[in-house]
Amino acid sequence: MLVSAKEMLTKAKAGHYAVGQFNINNLEWTKSILLTAQELQSPVILGVSEGAGKYMTGYKTVAAMVKAMIEELNITVPVALHLDHGSYEGAKKCIEAGFSSIMFDGSHYPIEENIAKTKELVETCNQLGLSLEAEVGAIGGEEDGVIGKGECADPQECKAIADLGVTMLAAGIGNIHGKYPDNWEGLSFETLDAIQKLTGDMPLVLHGGTGIPEDMIKKAISLGVAKINVNTECQLSFAAATRKYIEEGKDLQGKGFDPRKLLAPGAEAIKATVKEKMELFGSVGKA
């Protein structure tokens, strides 16, 4: 059964750990993440970008697959199915499809419009018992065609959005999606601290978790980050394991070309990456 992310993140913020959001792209991804969460007794958030939703033929397909998989694999830890960087239209579609958590990314709108649209979605999500994530200040890097350089959010704007009653807030603190460039200046803990002081108990979200040094991750958690998004890192480990399998010629041995065999090393690599992150975030045993 899917749950909203509200309870797991409130507990994480109070307990000074973070819950990982791991993006899913297909059945293998979903299965690897769910099995690891269950094994480690960790709550987990499955993130679905609009691009991945489209790739998997639509949000209804994704919701049906995830719900059935939780049942078939006897997953008992809390699982939230979350739209990542949703447009206003995408948010509406995911609410209809049965997602338990929604991110509305209104960061590219003028702040007034971001507030108006977020306010409307807060009401809908509250009625249905879903959690809602909002964003202020663009996260750098490329995400579904939107390119940002890792700006820092305005703490006052963060407060204005937090006050609308959203469950969690993603605020740009110099973080970016994808691999970090060599000249990256690091996270702005000053900004994070200022946001946390104004938003109080609100769980904060760190996007672009791939490539941020461990000490920075731990410091961010100590300053109120309760949800950390990981996507690129799982993709890189999946690709590396698949490349190794093929370069070693294993797809040419016996039935090594069978997709279940061909994709197995990649699926194991995702499990290892997720485990490493859950241990770093402190969510192990917190289910």
Buried (B, 14 or more C-beta within 10 A) or exposed (E): EBBBBBBBBBBBBEEBBBBBBBBBBEBBBBBBBBBBBBBBBBBBBBBBBBBBBEEBEEBBEBBEBBBEBBEEEEBEBBBBBBBBBBBBEBBBBBBEBBBBBBBBBBBEBEBEEBBEBBBBBBEBBEEEEBBBBBBBBBBBBEBBEBEBEBBBBBBEBBBBBBEBBBBBBBBBBBBBBBBBEEEBEEBBBEBBBBBBEBBEEBBBBBBBBBBBEEEBBBBBBEBBBBBBBBBBBBBBBBEEBBEEBBEEEBBEEEEBEEEEBBBBBBBBBBBBBBBBBBEBBBBBEBB
